[in-house]
Amino acid sequence: MSDTPKPAYPRIGLLIDGEWIYDRPTLCDVENPSDESIIGQVPKATAEDLQNALASSARAFDVWRRTPPSERSAVMKRAAALIRERASMIAPIFTMELGKTIAESLAEIERSATFLDWDSEELRRLYGRIVPTDPPIQQFVVREPIGPVAAFTPWNVPMSAPSRKVSASLAAGCSVILKPAEETPATACLFAQCFIDAGLPKGVLNVVFGDPDEVSHTLVLSPITRLVTLTGSIHVGKHLTRLAAETMKPVLMELGGHAPVLIDENVDVDGVAQMAVNWKFRMAGQFCSAPSRFLIHRSVYGDFVESLASKASKLKVGDGFEEGVQMGPLANRRRLAAMADLVEDAVSNGARIATGGQRVGNRGWFYAPTVLADVPLEARIMSEEPFGPIAPCASVDSMDEALEISNSLEMGLAAFVFTNSMQRADHLARELQVGSVALNVFTSPGADAPFGGYRESGIGREGGPEMYHSYTVAKTIAERRIAV
């Protein structure tokens, strides 16, 4: 039986210049991944709609960048409060669209509000500096908002990814055009409504849906847009970066990862395995900092794989509305097929299925929590991000070997290390070529710390004061204090 009733799915619109627009042709259907039912339609922005959104964003930027920091902070705090007040109403919609459990949906909604909490305070500490110079010249440096932002966000975190980008934009004094994923449109629209009701001036936040190629070309190539930011795949990130280069505008890219987990000898095998199950299979493994390559010291390898598989096999898989469910479905049929292909390839290369490895049921996109043992490095899953509930395991003779394997890919977003040697922990934390390292814990940076990747995993950082490096530009002002 369902603990939480399924609500009516809201109508999806375009938000342009403070008004919702609904009377547009259908771009695509929205599917409930738990039962494959069609729950709504996504409208397609016209070429005129996109130009109107750009013009609105340009007008609003001139207003918002001049709005006093205290007023910007107050609007953001009111929006955060509304997000929390409406969490119980938004969460079921969130679960209908993506399949997450209600608990996971509520957790992401709360995480989204924390970005606004932190940024609304940090914006008051966007300090400049005075540069020591010889009189009569004095120089000082100020940071100014970069301009209207084009923000592209994914389906797997349909509220926290928009929140990171919208919150940072507003804190810096920028307007923003948000292009959410078509798979999860209602969550993004409900999020945007919180800003409207919080008193955000019209046009500071616009929301558009449309043909991906048309939207990206229009927004990125427009001279109005001054920053392009994406959370998404490496392929899309490279495409948008090439477009941005046409008009010499910067990009902020949080792209794919393939997070290694380095497990040393003499660790608490059952304790680490339980933490790994809790983190790996949340959101059905569909998040960028999910552990996706387990590199385990040979001395504990067998015990760890056995423990991980045993614990994973006990997870309850099902509709996110059902009581006791710990893992929901994959987002769509494509993800289900991708899991099957990766498992088949790994097994054909000599891997062993310790648990899972198959679809669950025949309706909805459910895939069993899967642990693969003895996975060779040649298997695709050791070099391709699975973005799903598969944990490939390989044994290593030392942490130096694990380090070499970890750094062998062009991706470097997150990594996890479990060891009782602090000397080894310090060495691995320094040498891992990733944007964030977690030692003896599974976690990911929140609002107060930077998050981003090395090499093909991205450009720039989201979160922490470092976010302002992307959303603002430095201006040096030189003054001669004595008149001629």
C-alpha positions in Angstrom: 0.0 0.0 0.0 1.0 3.6 -0.6 1.8 5.8 2.4 1.7 9.1 0.4 -1.2 9.7 -2.0 -0.2 10.6 -5.6 -1.4 14.1 -6.3 -2.7 15.6 -9.6 0.2 16.4 -11.8 0.5 20.2 -12.4 0.3 21.9 -15.8 3.7 22.8 -17.2 4.4 26.2 -18.6 7.2 28.6 -19.7 8.1 31.4 -17.3 8.9 34.5 -19.3 9.1 38.0 -17.9 7.2 37.0 -14.8 4.3 35.3 -16.5 3.5 31.6 -17.0 2.7 30.7 -20.7 0.8 27.4 -21.3 -0.6 27.7 -24.8 2.3 26.2 -26.7 2.6 23.0 -28.8 3.7 19.9 -26.9 7.4 19.1 -27.0 7.2 15.7 -25.3 5.4 13.7 -22.7 6.4 13.3 -19.1 6.5 9.7 -18.0 6.2 8.2 -14.5 9.2 5.8 -14.4 7.6 3.6 -11.8 4.6 2.5 -14.0 5.4 4.0 -17.5 2.2 6.0 -17.4 2.1 9.4 -19.1 1.5 12.1 -16.5 1.9 15.4 -18.4 3.2 17.3 -21.4 6.1 19.7 -21.8 5.5 22.9 -23.9 7.9 23.9 -26.6 9.1 27.4 -26.6 9.0 29.2 -30.0 11.8 31.2 -31.4 10.0 34.3 -30.3 9.6 33.0 -26.8 13.4 32.4 -26.5 14.1 36.0 -27.8 11.5 37.3 -25.3 13.2 35.5 -22.5 16.6 36.9 -23.5 15.2 40.4 -23.7 13.5 40.0 -20.3 16.7 38.7 -18.7 18.7 41.7 -20.1 16.1 44.2 -18.7 16.0 42.4 -15.3 19.7 42.3 -15.0 19.9 46.1 -15.0 17.4 46.1 -12.2 18.8 43.2 -10.1 22.5 44.2 -10.3 21.6 47.5 -8.7 19.3 46.0 -6.1 21.0 46.4 -2.6 22.6 43.3 -1.2 20.2 43.3 1.8 17.2 43.2 -0.5 18.6 40.5 -2.7 19.4 38.5 0.5 15.8 39.0 1.8 14.2 37.7 -1.4 16.4 34.6 -1.4 15.6 33.9 2.2 11.9 34.2 1.6 12.2 31.8 -1.4 14.1 29.3 0.9 11.3 29.5 3.4 8.6 28.9 0.8 10.5 25.9 -0.5 10.5 24.4 3.0 6.8 25.2 3.5 5.9 23.5 0.3 8.2 20.5 0.6 5.3 18.1 1.4 3.4 19.3 -1.7 6.4 19.3 -4.0 7.9 15.9 -3.0 5.1 13.7 -4.4 5.4 15.5 -7.8 9.1 15.0 -7.6 8.7 11.3 -7.0 6.1 10.9 -9.8 8.5 12.4 -12.3 11.8 10.8 -11.3 10.9 7.8 -9.2 12.9 8.7 -6.1 11.5 7.7 -2.8 9.5 10.3 -0.9 12.3 10.5 1.6 14.9 11.1 -1.1 12.7 13.8 -2.7 12.3 15.6 0.7 16.0 15.4 1.3 16.8 17.0 -2.1 14.2 19.8 -1.5 15.9 20.6 1.8 19.3 20.5 0.2 18.1 23.0 -2.4 17.0 25.4 0.3 20.4 25.2 2.0 22.0 26.7 -1.1 19.8 29.7 -0.8 20.5 29.9 2.9 24.2 30.1 2.5 24.4 32.2 -0.7 21.9 34.8 0.8 24.5 35.4 3.6 27.6 35.0 1.5 26.5 37.7 -0.9 27.1 40.2 1.9 30.7 39.2 2.0 31.6 39.8 -1.6 34.5 42.0 -0.7 36.9 43.9 -3.0 40.4 44.8 -2.1 42.8 47.7 -2.1 46.1 47.2 -4.0 49.1 48.9 -2.3 50.5 51.5 -4.8 52.7 54.6 -4.6 50.8 57.9 -4.3 49.3 59.8 -5.8 47.8 56.7 -7.5 45.5 54.3 -5.6 44.1 51.1 -7.0 41.2 49.0 -5.8 39.5 45.9 -7.1 35.8 45.2 -7.1 33.8 42.2 -8.3 30.7 42.9 -10.4 28.0 40.5 -11.7 29.0 39.0 -15.0 25.5 39.4 -16.6 22.6 37.2 -17.6 23.3 33.5 -17.1 22.0 30.6 -19.3 21.7 27.6 -17.0 21.1 24.1 -18.2 20.2 21.4 -15.6 19.7 17.6 -15.6 16.9 15.3 -14.7 18.6 13.4 -11.9 18.7 16.4 -9.4 15.8 18.5 -10.8 15.7 20.9 -7.8 19.2 21.0 -6.3 21.0 21.6 -9.6 18.7 24.5 -10.5 19.0 25.8 -7.0 22.8 25.8 -7.1 22.8 27.9 -10.3 19.8 30.2 -9.6 21.0 30.8 -6.0 24.6 31.7 -7.2 23.2 33.9 -10.0 20.9 35.8 -7.7 23.6 36.2 -5.0 26.0 37.6 -7.5 23.5 40.1 -8.9 22.8 38.2 -12.2 19.6 37.4 -13.9 19.2 33.8 -15.1 17.4 31.8 -17.8 16.9 28.3 -16.6 16.6 25.4 -19.1 15.6 22.3 -17.0 15.4 18.8 -18.2 12.2 17.8 -20.0 12.0 14.6 -18.0 11.4 16.4 -14.7 9.7 19.8 -15.6 7.2 20.2 -12.8 9.8 20.1 -10.0 11.7 23.0 -11.7 8.5 25.0 -12.2 7.4 24.6 -8.6 10.8 25.7 -7.6 10.6 28.8 -9.8 7.2 29.7 -8.4 8.7 30.0 -4.9 10.8 32.9 -6.2 7.9 34.6 -7.9 5.9 34.4 -4.6 9.0 35.6 -2.7 8.9 38.9 -4.7 11.7 38.3 -7.2 11.4 41.1 -9.8 10.0 39.8 -13.1 12.5 38.6 -15.6 15.3 37.9 -13.1 14.4 34.2 -13.5 13.0 32.8 -16.7 12.3 29.1 -17.3 12.1 27.7 -20.9 11.7 24.3 -22.4 12.2 23.4 -26.1 14.2 21.6 -28.7 17.6 21.2 -27.1 19.6 22.2 -30.1 17.5 25.3 -30.8 17.5 26.4 -27.1 21.2 25.9 -26.7 22.1 27.7 -29.9 19.7 30.6 -29.2 20.7 31.2 -25.5 24.4 30.5 -25.8 25.1 32.4 -29.0 23.1 35.4 -27.9 25.3 38.5 -27.0 22.9 39.0 -24.0 24.1 35.9 -22.3 27.4 36.4 -20.5 27.8 33.0 -18.7 26.9 29.5 -19.7 26.6 26.9 -17.0 25.7 23.2 -17.2 25.3 20.2 -15.0 25.3 17.3 -17.3 27.2 14.9 -19.5 30.7 15.5 -20.9 29.4 15.3 -24.4 26.9 18.1 -23.9 29.4 20.1 -21.9 31.8 20.1 -24.8 29.1 21.1 -27.2 28.0 24.1 -25.1 31.6 25.1 -24.5 32.3 25.2 -28.3 29.2 27.3 -28.8 30.2 29.7 -26.0 33.6 30.1 -27.5 32.0 31.6 -30.6 31.1 34.7 -28.6 34.0 34.6 -26.1 31.9 34.0 -23.0 33.0 31.8 -20.0 31.5 28.6 -19.0 30.9 26.8 -15.7 30.6 23.1 -16.3 29.9 20.3 -13.8 30.2 17.2 -15.9 30.4 13.5 -15.6 32.5 11.5 -13.2 33.5 7.9 -12.4 34.3 8.1 -8.7 36.8 5.5 -7.4 36.5 4.0 -3.9 39.9 3.0 -2.6 39.6 0.5 0.2 42.8 -0.3 2.1 43.7 -3.3 4.2 42.7 -3.6 7.9 39.4 -1.6 7.5 36.1 -2.5 9.1 34.8 -4.4 6.1 31.1 -4.6 7.2 31.1 -1.0 8.3 32.5 0.3 5.0 30.2 -2.0 3.0 27.1 -0.6 4.9 28.2 2.9 4.2 28.8 2.0 0.6 25.4 0.5 0.1 23.7 3.6 1.7 25.5 6.0 -0.6 25.9 3.9 -3.8 22.3 2.9 -4.2 20.6 6.2 -3.2 18.8 7.7 -6.1 19.3 4.3 -7.8 23.0 5.4 -8.3 21.9 8.2 -10.6 24.1 11.0 -9.3 27.4 12.4 -10.3 29.4 11.7 -7.1 28.1 8.1 -6.9 30.9 5.6 -6.1 31.3 3.7 -9.4 34.7 1.9 -9.2 35.5 -0.1 -6.0 39.3 -0.8 -5.8 39.8 -3.1 -2.9 43.0 -4.3 -1.2 43.4 -8.0 -1.9 43.6 -8.9 1.8 40.0 -7.7 2.4 38.6 -8.1 -1.1 36.6 -11.3 -0.7 35.0 -10.3 2.6 34.1 -6.9 1.3 32.5 -8.1 -1.9 30.5 -10.7 0.0 29.3 -8.1 2.6 28.5 -5.5 -0.1 26.5 -8.0 -2.1 24.7 -9.3 0.9 23.6 -5.9 2.0 22.7 -4.7 -1.5 20.5 -7.8 -2.1 18.4 -6.9 0.9 17.4 -3.4 -0.4 13.7 -3.0 -1.1 13.2 -1.8 -4.7 9.8 -0.4 -5.8 7.6 2.6 -6.4 8.9 5.6 -4.4 5.4 6.1 -2.8 5.4 2.6 -1.3 6.2 2.1 2.4 9.6 0.8 3.1 11.0 1.2 -0.4 14.7 2.1 -0.3 15.5 2.4 -4.0 13.2 3.5 -6.8 13.3 3.0 -10.6 15.8 4.3 -13.1 14.7 7.4 -14.9 13.8 5.9 -18.3 14.0 3.0 -20.6 17.4 4.2 -21.9 19.0 3.8 -18.5 17.6 0.3 -18.1 19.1 -0.7 -21.4 22.4 0.9 -20.5 22.6 -1.2 -17.2 21.9 -4.4 -19.1 24.6 -3.6 -21.7 27.2 -2.8 -19.1 26.6 -6.0 -17.1 26.6 -8.1 -20.2 29.9 -6.6 -21.3 31.5 -7.0 -17.8 30.5 -10.7 -17.7 31.7 -11.3 -21.2 35.1 -10.0 -20.0 35.2 -12.3 -17.0 33.3 -10.5 -14.3 31.0 -12.4 -11.9 27.6 -11.2 -10.8 27.7 -11.3 -7.0 24.1 -10.0 -6.7 21.5 -8.4 -9.0 22.3 -8.0 -12.7 18.7 -8.0 -14.0 15.5 -6.0 -14.4 13.0 -6.2 -11.5 9.5 -6.8 -12.6 8.1 -6.1 -16.1 6.5 -2.7 -15.6 8.5 0.4 -14.7 12.2 0.9 -15.1 13.4 -1.0 -12.1 16.9 -2.6 -12.0 18.2 -4.7 -9.1 21.0 -3.3 -7.0 24.0 -5.0 -8.6 27.5 -5.9 -7.4 30.0 -7.2 -9.9 33.1 -9.0 -8.7 36.4 -9.6 -10.4 35.8 -6.9 -13.0 38.8 -6.5 -15.3 39.9 -3.0 -16.3 39.1 -3.8 -19.9 35.4 -4.0 -19.1 33.5 -0.9 -20.3 32.1 -0.2 -16.8 35.6 0.5 -15.5 36.0 3.4 -17.9 32.4 4.5 -18.5 30.3 6.1 -15.8 27.4 3.7 -15.1 25.0 6.3 -13.6 23.0 3.5 -12.2 22.8 0.9 -9.4 25.9 -1.2 -10.4 29.0 -1.5 -8.1 31.9 -3.0 -10.0 34.7 -4.4 -7.8 38.3 -5.1 -8.5 41.1 -6.3 -6.3 44.5 -4.4 -6.0 47.8 -5.3 -4.3 48.3 -1.9 -2.9 46.8 1.6 -2.6 49.5 2.8 -5.0 48.0 0.5 -7.6 44.5 1.7 -6.8 45.8 5.3 -7.1 47.2 4.6 -10.6 43.9 3.1 -11.7 41.9 5.9 -10.2 43.9 8.6 -12.1 44.0 6.7 -15.4 40.8 8.2 -16.8 40.2 11.7 -18.2 37.4 12.2 -15.6 38.1 13.4 -12.1 35.1 14.6 -10.1 35.0 12.8 -6.8 36.8 10.0 -5.0 36.5 8.1 -1.7 39.3 6.6 0.5 38.9 4.2 3.4 42.1 3.5 5.4 43.3 3.5 9.0 46.7 4.9 8.0 46.5 8.7 8.2 49.8 8.9 6.3 48.3 7.0 3.5 45.1 9.0 3.7 47.0 12.2 3.4 49.1 10.9 0.4 46.0 9.7 -1.5 44.0 12.8 -0.8 46.8 14.9 -2.3 47.5 12.6 -5.3 44.0 11.8 -6.4 43.2 14.0 -9.4 39.6 14.8 -8.5 37.7 17.9 -7.3 36.7 16.4 -4.0 38.0 13.6 -1.8 36.1 12.0 1.1 38.2 10.2 3.7 36.5 7.3 5.6 33.1 8.7 4.8 30.7 9.0 1.8 29.7 12.6 1.3 29.7 15.4 -1.3 30.3 19.1 -0.8 27.3 21.2 0.0 26.6 24.9 -0.2 29.7 26.1 1.7 32.4 24.2 -0.2 33.4 24.2 -3.9 32.3 21.3 -6.1 33.6 20.5 -9.5 36.0 18.4 -11.5 39.4 17.9 -13.0 40.0 17.6 -16.8 36.9 16.4 -18.6 34.8 16.4 -15.5 34.3 20.2 -15.8 35.4 23.8 -15.6 35.0 26.0 -12.6 33.4 25.3 -9.2 30.0 25.5 -7.7 29.5 26.2 -4.0 31.6 28.1 -1.5 33.1 31.5 -2.1 34.8 30.0 -5.2 31.5 30.2 -7.1 32.0 33.9 -7.4 34.9 33.3 -9.7 32.4 32.3 -12.4 29.4 34.6 -11.6 31.4 37.8 -11.2 34.1 39.7 -13.1 37.0 41.6 -11.4 37.3 45.2 -12.2 40.4 47.2 -11.3 39.9 50.9 -10.7 42.9 53.3 -10.5 42.5 56.7 -9.0 44.8 59.7 -8.9 43.9 61.3 -5.6 45.5 64.7 -6.4 44.0 66.9 -9.0 46.2 68.2 -11.8 
